[in-house]
Amino acid sequence: MQADMLAGLPWLGFPICGFVTSRTVDTIRQKNVISTTKLRKIADGFAKVVPMLQLVCMVCLPDGQVAALSVLEVLCIVLMSLEGSSWVANIVDITSQYAGFVSSVAQVLSLPGSILLPLLVQFMTPHVSTLYPG
């Protein structure tokens, strides 16, 4: 049970990260701080570079650092949701007043993964009790 709950944990962070990102994108665009294209590129770059650095940190961790490894893994996957939110920033050009709503709806629609993934992991690995052997 511990393995499937840990596997589904990043999916629970997607809506939170998506909501915060969409509200931030809306605020920045409404104040005309930077263009939509630059904003999308920044969020997209952040979604690629930060998880990459976290993966490098995960490799460099000494053995037995299960808690740190788990936190880095969850954050890495959750921050990848910024890529989807940066894609949604294009909606600002089309319907600027509904961009945050559309992004939030897209994130909520991704929630079935948080329900189905732990069940799938439990079904596929009934003999495994933890993600980190040892």
Helices and strands as residue ranges (DSSP letters): H 2-30, H 36-60, H 66-79, H 81-88, H 91-94, G 96-98, H 99-109, H 112-124
